[in-house]
């Protein structure tokens, strides 16, 4: 298992990093690698990479596969040594590694695989092993390029690999370099970037949330670490696409969903551990808001404008909402340090022994009682309080998603079936108010938006009534987590 962190390095800081490494008498090595896959890229689709790499005058064949998080990867190196002729890829080298065999069999089946060259990398690596606390950490500066038959892309990145010691030491050591050299965390591997270049694409599809099944025998703190890990697995690939300036609308949407999920966990599960930093939730909220304007425009285009077009012939084209500062916000040192702090918590050894079921019941009940109280007086609440109810319902949904595996599936689904229409109505209610603000900004240049503005204002009281009616079906009897 390889434990490694990879960062993109601004070109302006490359000289400074080289100077630091050279002060420690860093070694240099020329690396030329060839990456292979099936014609339909089955390995890449399953987050696996196989390469042949020439390291000066020797050769190494390497298998890499994704693990449970973005800090760890399965890796198997086969040292081929000096070869009179360039070696050919040979999967039989892995015949004694059951883990690799199982992965390859699941992807490629039992028939011989047709693996073809997809792209190559050419890198000058400068590296040194540092002693930090009780750990040994190798720092590598990779400077070079990825090449296909048609295109090429620059490589300028710094990798921190744990050779011996703890993951927490690795993260803490990397944090000192982040501040000094403006590094930003990038979970995209060279293999992923090369595969995209070969397919003439800028980015992988947006990462989505994956289900989490908690072991009921875990302590509350152990469970919280898995919840945060699950959320970061959702956020970090999308954040990397945004920071790299190659994100599409869905990357921004999924990043916001991931941030909401993580914020919900930190807000309502924070008492599961004494080591949660209260600043994390507010820092995540700042990132969430930074991504908000672009996503709000996309949501209105999808949810509100099509309904208006059903009753009129105007073309309600919104002005561009792209924010050039989004990439900077996701690649700045503050955001990178936040992600590293969360990773450090996940890999920390501290652990409270609080019972998981007891903590889950307490957290869900506290939030649900607030929702029931809101439901009892929803029409009398201010607009801000009604939107607070919407946020609470969404937070409850995320908290249940994290903990659902602890309870009978049928009971969970019955509750979610009640919650879903409430969430939809309250979400649309919020969209109407967001649309009102956006349309108000458009009116001066596009008078047709006066009609759209009137339409959303007229819809708001009707949707309020429908949302209130759905809220009234909730009761204390629905609690399945007691």
C-alpha positions as CSV (number, residue, x, y, z in Angstrom):
1,X,0.0,0.0,0.0
2,X,1.4,3.3,-1.1
3,X,0.7,6.3,1.1
4,X,1.2,9.5,-0.8
5,X,0.0,13.1,-1.2
6,X,0.4,14.9,-4.5
7,X,0.3,18.6,-5.1
8,X,0.4,20.9,-8.1
9,X,3.2,23.4,-8.0
10,X,3.0,27.0,-9.5
11,X,5.6,27.4,-12.1
12,X,6.8,30.5,-10.3
13,X,7.7,28.4,-7.2
14,X,9.6,25.6,-9.0
15,X,13.0,27.2,-8.7
16,X,12.5,27.7,-4.9
17,X,11.5,24.1,-4.4
18,X,14.6,22.9,-6.4
19,X,16.8,25.1,-4.3
20,X,15.4,23.6,-1.1
21,X,15.9,20.1,-2.4
22,X,19.4,20.7,-3.7
23,X,20.4,22.2,-0.3
24,X,19.8,18.7,1.1
25,X,21.9,17.1,-1.7
26,X,18.8,15.7,-3.5
27,X,19.2,13.0,-6.1
28,X,18.0,13.3,-9.7
29,X,16.7,10.6,-12.0
30,X,15.2,10.6,-15.5
31,X,12.0,8.7,-15.7
32,X,10.3,7.7,-19.0
33,X,7.1,5.7,-18.6
34,X,4.6,4.0,-21.0
35,X,1.0,3.4,-19.8
36,X,-1.1,0.6,-21.2
37,X,-4.8,-0.1,-21.3
38,X,-7.5,-2.0,-23.3
39,X,-8.8,-0.1,-26.4
40,X,-12.0,0.7,-24.4
41,X,-9.9,1.8,-21.4
42,X,-11.3,-0.8,-18.9
43,X,-8.4,-0.2,-16.5
44,X,-8.8,3.5,-16.4
45,X,-12.6,3.2,-15.9
46,X,-11.8,1.0,-12.8
47,X,-9.1,3.4,-11.4
48,X,-6.2,1.1,-12.3
49,X,-3.0,1.9,-14.1
50,X,-0.3,-0.4,-15.5
51,X,3.0,1.1,-16.8
52,X,6.5,0.2,-17.9
53,X,9.0,2.8,-16.7
54,X,12.7,3.2,-17.6
55,X,14.6,4.6,-14.6
56,X,18.0,5.6,-16.0
57,X,19.3,2.3,-17.4
58,X,16.9,0.0,-15.5
59,X,13.2,-0.9,-16.0
60,X,10.3,-1.3,-13.6
61,X,6.8,-2.6,-14.3
62,X,4.2,-1.1,-12.0
63,X,0.5,-1.9,-11.1
64,X,-1.5,0.8,-9.3
65,X,-5.1,0.7,-8.1
66,X,-7.4,3.0,-6.1
67,X,-7.9,2.3,-2.4
68,X,-10.4,3.5,0.1
69,X,-9.3,7.1,0.1
70,X,-7.1,9.5,-1.8
71,X,-4.1,9.1,0.5
72,X,-3.6,5.4,-0.1
73,X,-3.2,3.4,-3.3
74,X,-2.4,-0.3,-3.9
75,X,1.0,-0.5,-5.7
76,X,3.1,-3.4,-6.9
77,X,6.5,-2.8,-8.5
78,X,8.3,-5.5,-10.4
79,X,11.9,-4.6,-10.8
80,X,13.1,-5.9,-14.2
81,X,16.6,-4.4,-14.0
82,X,18.8,-3.7,-17.0
83,X,17.4,-5.2,-20.3
84,X,19.3,-5.6,-23.5
85,X,16.1,-4.7,-25.3
86,X,13.1,-2.7,-24.2
87,X,10.9,-5.1,-22.3
88,X,7.3,-5.8,-23.2
89,X,4.4,-5.6,-20.7
90,X,3.9,-8.9,-19.0
91,X,1.0,-9.5,-16.6
92,X,2.3,-12.9,-15.6
93,X,4.8,-11.0,-13.3
94,X,1.8,-10.5,-10.9
95,X,0.9,-14.2,-10.8
96,X,2.0,-14.5,-7.2
97,X,0.2,-11.4,-6.0
98,X,-3.3,-12.4,-5.2
99,X,-4.6,-8.9,-4.7
100,X,-3.4,-7.8,-8.1
101,X,-4.7,-11.0,-9.7
102,X,-8.2,-10.5,-8.2
103,X,-8.3,-6.9,-9.4
104,X,-7.2,-7.7,-12.9
105,X,-9.6,-10.7,-13.2
106,X,-12.6,-8.7,-12.1
107,X,-11.8,-6.1,-14.7
108,X,-10.4,-8.1,-17.6
109,X,-11.9,-11.5,-17.1
110,X,-10.0,-14.7,-17.6
111,X,-9.0,-14.2,-21.2
112,X,-5.6,-12.8,-22.2
113,X,-5.9,-9.0,-22.1
114,X,-5.3,-6.8,-25.2
115,X,-3.3,-4.0,-23.5
116,X,-2.1,-1.3,-25.8
117,X,0.1,1.8,-25.3
118,X,-2.1,4.8,-24.6
119,X,0.3,7.6,-23.6
120,X,3.8,8.3,-22.2
121,X,5.4,10.5,-19.6
122,X,8.9,12.0,-19.6
123,X,9.9,13.4,-16.2
124,X,13.0,14.7,-14.5
125,X,12.6,13.8,-10.9
126,X,14.5,15.5,-8.0
127,X,14.0,13.8,-4.7
128,X,15.2,13.5,-1.1
129,X,14.1,11.6,1.9
130,X,13.5,13.8,5.0
131,X,13.4,12.8,8.6
132,X,10.4,14.2,10.4
133,X,9.4,13.3,13.9
134,X,9.6,9.5,13.8
135,X,8.9,9.2,10.1
136,X,10.8,9.2,6.8
137,X,9.1,11.1,4.0
138,X,10.3,11.2,0.4
139,X,9.7,14.5,-1.4
140,X,9.8,14.4,-5.2
141,X,9.6,17.3,-7.7
142,X,8.5,16.0,-11.0
143,X,9.1,18.3,-14.0
144,X,8.2,17.1,-17.4
145,X,5.3,16.2,-19.7
146,X,2.7,13.8,-20.7
147,X,2.6,12.9,-24.4
148,X,0.2,11.2,-26.8
149,X,0.4,10.8,-30.5
150,X,-1.4,14.1,-30.9
151,X,-1.0,16.2,-27.8
152,X,1.1,16.9,-24.7
153,X,0.6,18.4,-21.3
154,X,2.9,19.9,-18.7
155,X,3.8,18.1,-15.4
156,X,5.0,20.3,-12.5
157,X,4.1,18.6,-9.3
158,X,5.4,17.7,-5.8
159,X,4.8,14.3,-4.3
160,X,5.2,13.4,-0.6
161,X,5.4,9.6,-0.1
162,X,5.6,8.0,3.3
163,X,8.5,5.6,3.4
164,X,8.3,4.8,7.1
165,X,6.2,6.2,10.0
166,X,2.7,7.6,10.3
167,X,0.3,9.2,7.9
168,X,-0.2,12.1,10.3
169,X,3.5,12.9,10.1
170,X,3.2,12.8,6.3
171,X,0.4,15.3,6.4
172,X,1.9,17.6,9.0
173,X,5.2,17.7,7.0
174,X,3.4,18.5,3.8
175,X,1.5,21.3,5.4
176,X,4.7,23.3,6.0
177,X,5.5,23.1,2.3
178,X,2.0,24.1,1.3
179,X,2.3,27.5,3.0
180,X,5.8,28.1,1.7
181,X,5.4,27.2,-1.9
182,X,1.6,27.7,-2.5
183,X,1.1,24.0,-3.3
184,X,-2.5,22.8,-3.9
185,X,-3.8,19.3,-3.4
186,X,-4.5,17.4,-6.6
187,X,-5.9,13.8,-6.3
188,X,-5.7,13.3,-10.1
189,X,-2.9,10.9,-10.9
190,X,-0.5,11.2,-13.9
191,X,-2.4,8.1,-15.3
192,X,-5.7,9.9,-15.1
193,X,-4.4,13.0,-16.7
194,X,-2.7,11.0,-19.4
195,X,-5.8,9.0,-20.1
196,X,-7.8,12.2,-20.5
197,X,-5.2,13.6,-22.9
198,X,-5.4,10.4,-24.9
199,X,-9.2,10.7,-25.2
200,X,-8.9,14.5,-26.0
201,X,-10.9,15.4,-22.9
202,X,-10.2,18.0,-20.2
203,X,-11.7,16.3,-17.2
204,X,-13.1,13.1,-15.8
205,X,-16.8,12.9,-15.1
206,X,-17.8,14.6,-11.8
207,X,-17.4,12.4,-8.8
208,X,-20.6,11.5,-6.9
209,X,-21.3,10.4,-3.4
210,X,-20.8,6.7,-2.6
211,X,-22.9,4.9,0.0
212,X,-21.4,4.3,3.4
213,X,-22.2,1.2,5.6
214,X,-21.0,1.7,9.1
215,X,-20.2,-1.2,11.3
216,X,-22.4,-1.0,14.4
217,X,-19.4,-2.1,16.6
218,X,-17.5,1.0,15.8
219,X,-17.1,3.8,18.3
220,X,-18.8,7.1,17.4
221,X,-15.4,8.6,16.7
222,X,-14.3,5.9,14.4
223,X,-17.6,6.2,12.6
224,X,-17.2,10.0,12.2
225,X,-13.8,9.5,10.7
226,X,-15.3,7.2,8.0
227,X,-18.1,9.8,7.4
228,X,-15.5,12.5,6.8
229,X,-13.5,10.2,4.6
230,X,-16.5,9.3,2.6
231,X,-17.3,13.0,2.1
232,X,-13.7,13.9,1.1
233,X,-13.8,11.1,-1.5
234,X,-16.7,12.9,-3.0
235,X,-15.3,16.4,-2.7
236,X,-11.6,16.2,-3.6
237,X,-11.8,14.9,-7.3
238,X,-14.3,17.7,-8.1
239,X,-12.3,20.3,-6.2
240,X,-9.2,19.3,-8.2
241,X,-11.0,19.7,-11.5
242,X,-12.2,23.2,-10.4
243,X,-8.8,24.2,-9.1
244,X,-7.2,23.0,-12.4
245,X,-9.6,25.2,-14.4
246,X,-11.2,22.2,-16.3
247,X,-14.4,21.9,-14.3
248,X,-17.8,21.6,-15.9
249,X,-21.1,22.6,-14.3
250,X,-21.6,19.1,-12.8
251,X,-18.2,19.3,-11.0
252,X,-19.3,22.5,-9.3
253,X,-22.7,20.9,-8.4
254,X,-21.2,17.8,-7.0
255,X,-18.5,19.8,-5.1
256,X,-21.4,21.7,-3.5
257,X,-23.3,18.5,-2.6
258,X,-20.2,17.0,-1.1
259,X,-19.5,20.2,0.9
260,X,-23.1,20.1,2.2
261,X,-22.8,16.5,3.2
262,X,-19.6,17.2,5.1
263,X,-20.9,20.3,6.7
264,X,-24.0,18.4,7.9
265,X,-21.8,15.8,9.5
266,X,-19.6,18.3,11.2
267,X,-22.6,20.3,12.4
268,X,-24.6,17.4,13.8
269,X,-22.0,14.8,14.6
270,X,-19.3,17.1,16.0
271,X,-19.9,15.9,19.6
272,X,-18.8,12.4,18.6
273,X,-15.2,13.5,19.0
274,X,-13.3,16.0,21.1
275,X,-10.9,16.7,18.2
276,X,-13.3,18.4,15.8
277,X,-12.1,21.9,15.0
278,X,-15.2,24.3,15.0
279,X,-13.5,26.4,12.3
280,X,-13.8,23.6,9.8
281,X,-17.5,24.0,9.2
282,X,-17.3,27.8,8.7
283,X,-14.4,27.4,6.3
284,X,-16.3,24.8,4.3
285,X,-19.2,27.2,4.2
286,X,-17.0,29.9,2.7
287,X,-16.0,27.6,-0.1
288,X,-19.6,26.6,-0.6
289,X,-20.7,30.2,-1.0
290,X,-17.8,30.8,-3.4
291,X,-19.2,28.1,-5.7
292,X,-22.8,29.3,-5.2
293,X,-23.4,31.9,-7.9
294,X,-22.4,29.7,-10.8
295,X,-24.5,26.8,-9.4
296,X,-27.5,29.0,-8.7
297,X,-27.7,30.1,-12.4
298,X,-27.5,26.5,-13.5
299,X,-30.2,25.4,-11.1
300,X,-32.6,28.2,-12.3
301,X,-31.9,27.3,-15.9
302,X,-32.9,23.7,-15.1
303,X,-35.8,24.1,-12.6
304,X,-37.6,27.4,-13.1
305,X,-37.1,28.8,-16.6
306,X,-38.5,25.7,-18.3
307,X,-41.8,26.2,-16.4
308,X,-42.0,29.8,-17.3
309,X,-41.4,29.0,-21.0
310,X,-44.5,26.7,-20.8
311,X,-46.7,29.8,-20.5
312,X,-44.9,32.4,-22.7
313,X,-42.8,32.6,-25.9
314,X,-39.8,34.6,-24.5
315,X,-36.3,33.3,-24.6
316,X,-35.0,33.8,-21.0
317,X,-31.3,33.5,-21.6
318,X,-29.4,34.4,-18.4
319,X,-26.2,36.4,-18.6
320,X,-23.0,34.4,-18.0
321,X,-22.5,33.4,-14.3
322,X,-18.9,32.1,-14.6
323,X,-16.6,33.3,-11.9
324,X,-12.9,33.3,-12.8
325,X,-12.1,33.4,-9.1
326,X,-13.5,29.9,-8.4
327,X,-10.3,28.1,-9.5
328,X,-8.2,30.4,-7.3
329,X,-10.5,29.8,-4.3
330,X,-10.1,26.0,-4.6
331,X,-6.4,26.1,-5.2
332,X,-5.4,28.6,-2.5
333,X,-3.4,27.6,0.6
334,X,-6.3,28.1,3.0
335,X,-8.4,25.5,1.2
336,X,-5.6,23.1,0.8
337,X,-4.7,23.3,4.5
338,X,-8.4,22.7,5.4
339,X,-8.4,19.5,3.3
340,X,-5.2,18.4,4.9
341,X,-6.5,19.1,8.4
342,X,-9.5,16.9,7.7
343,X,-7.3,14.1,6.4
344,X,-5.1,14.4,9.5
345,X,-8.2,13.9,11.7
346,X,-9.2,10.8,9.7
347,X,-5.7,9.3,10.2
348,X,-5.3,10.3,13.9
349,X,-4.9,7.7,16.5
350,X,-7.0,9.4,19.2
351,X,-10.3,7.7,19.8
352,X,-13.2,8.2,22.2
353,X,-15.2,5.1,23.1
354,X,-18.7,6.6,23.0
355,X,-21.3,4.1,21.7
356,X,-22.2,4.7,18.1
357,X,-26.0,3.9,18.3
358,X,-26.4,6.2,21.3
359,X,-24.7,9.1,19.6
360,X,-26.6,8.6,16.3
361,X,-29.9,8.6,18.1
362,X,-29.1,11.7,20.1
363,X,-27.9,13.6,17.0
364,X,-30.8,12.6,14.7
365,X,-33.4,13.3,17.4
366,X,-32.1,16.7,18.2
367,X,-32.3,17.8,14.5
368,X,-35.6,16.1,13.9
369,X,-37.3,17.8,16.8
370,X,-36.2,21.2,15.4
371,X,-37.8,20.2,12.1
372,X,-41.1,19.1,13.8
373,X,-41.2,22.4,15.7
374,X,-40.7,24.3,12.5
375,X,-43.5,22.2,10.8
376,X,-45.9,23.1,13.6
377,X,-45.7,26.8,12.7
378,X,-44.3,26.9,9.2
379,X,-46.8,29.4,7.6
380,X,-46.0,31.9,10.4
381,X,-42.2,31.6,10.0
382,X,-40.3,34.4,8.3
383,X,-38.8,33.6,4.8
384,X,-35.4,33.2,6.4
385,X,-36.7,30.8,9.0
386,X,-38.5,28.8,6.3
387,X,-35.3,28.5,4.4
388,X,-33.6,27.4,7.6
389,X,-36.2,24.6,7.8
390,X,-35.2,23.6,4.2
391,X,-31.6,23.4,5.3
392,X,-32.5,21.3,8.3
393,X,-34.5,18.8,6.2
394,X,-31.6,18.5,3.8
395,X,-29.1,18.0,6.6
396,X,-31.3,15.3,8.1
397,X,-31.4,13.5,4.8
398,X,-27.6,13.6,4.6
399,X,-27.2,12.5,8.2
400,X,-29.5,9.5,7.6
401,X,-27.6,8.6,4.4
402,X,-24.4,8.3,6.4
403,X,-26.0,6.2,9.2
404,X,-28.7,4.3,7.3
405,X,-26.8,1.0,7.2
406,X,-27.2,0.7,11.0
407,X,-31.0,0.2,10.8
408,X,-33.5,-2.0,9.0
409,X,-33.7,-0.9,5.3
410,X,-37.5,-0.9,5.2
411,X,-37.8,1.5,8.1
412,X,-35.2,3.9,6.7
413,X,-36.9,3.9,3.3
414,X,-40.3,4.6,4.7
415,X,-39.0,7.6,6.5
416,X,-37.1,8.8,3.4
417,X,-40.2,8.4,1.3
418,X,-41.9,11.0,3.6
419,X,-38.9,13.3,3.6
420,X,-38.2,13.4,-0.1
421,X,-41.3,15.3,-1.3
422,X,-40.7,17.8,1.5
423,X,-37.2,18.3,0.4
424,X,-38.3,18.8,-3.2
425,X,-41.0,21.4,-2.4
426,X,-38.7,23.3,-0.1
427,X,-35.9,23.1,-2.6
428,X,-38.2,24.5,-5.3
429,X,-39.4,27.2,-2.9
430,X,-35.8,28.3,-2.5
431,X,-35.2,28.2,-6.2
432,X,-38.1,30.7,-6.7
433,X,-36.5,33.2,-4.3
434,X,-33.1,32.7,-5.9
435,X,-34.7,33.2,-9.3
436,X,-36.4,36.3,-8.1
437,X,-33.0,37.8,-7.2
438,X,-31.4,36.8,-10.5
439,X,-34.3,38.0,-12.6
440,X,-34.3,41.3,-10.8
441,X,-30.7,41.8,-11.9
442,X,-31.6,41.0,-15.6
443,X,-34.6,43.3,-15.9
444,X,-32.7,46.5,-16.7
445,X,-31.1,44.9,-19.8
446,X,-33.9,42.5,-20.7
447,X,-37.4,43.8,-20.1
448,X,-39.0,40.4,-20.8
449,X,-37.7,39.3,-17.4
450,X,-40.4,41.4,-15.8
451,X,-42.8,38.6,-16.8
452,X,-40.5,36.0,-15.3
453,X,-40.2,38.1,-12.1
454,X,-44.0,38.3,-11.8
455,X,-44.4,34.6,-12.4
456,X,-42.0,33.5,-9.6
457,X,-43.5,35.9,-7.1
458,X,-47.0,34.5,-7.9
459,X,-45.8,31.0,-7.4
460,X,-44.1,31.5,-4.0
461,X,-47.3,31.4,-1.8
462,X,-48.7,28.4,-3.7
463,X,-45.5,26.4,-3.1
464,X,-45.4,27.5,0.5
465,X,-48.8,25.9,1.1
466,X,-47.8,22.7,-0.6
467,X,-44.6,22.5,1.4
468,X,-46.5,23.1,4.6
469,X,-49.0,20.4,3.7
470,X,-46.2,17.9,3.2
471,X,-44.5,18.9,6.5
472,X,-47.6,18.1,8.4
473,X,-47.2,14.3,7.7
474,X,-44.1,14.2,9.9
475,X,-44.5,13.1,13.5
476,X,-42.6,11.6,16.4
477,X,-44.0,8.2,15.4
478,X,-41.7,8.2,12.4
479,X,-38.5,8.0,14.4
480,X,-36.8,4.7,13.6
481,X,-33.4,5.4,15.3
482,X,-34.5,5.4,18.9
